[in-house]
Amino acid sequence: MKAKVKVTLKNGVLDPQGKAIEGALGSLGFGGVNGVRQGKYFEIDLAETDRAKAEAAVKAMCDKLIANTVIENYAIEIA
């Protein structure tokens, strides 16, 4: 089973990397970009065959290591 995890900064959390990308896009001639938020993406291969157990395991991974839940949100997709 494969899990896909998308981690993004919570609204209101300063995103200096997103701001730098936004500025660079403007410098490259991409006008009209009003904001960029950056994040992280993970693909995790799991030996687990039970969907509910796989999702619970990935949630625990996110809570303990993958995401800083104080400033980040995450979304899990089990494929």
Secondary structure by P-SEA (a helix, b strand, c coil): cbbbbbbbcccccccaaaaaaaaaaaaaccccccccccbbbbbbbbccccaaaaaaaaaaaaaccccccccbbbbbbcc
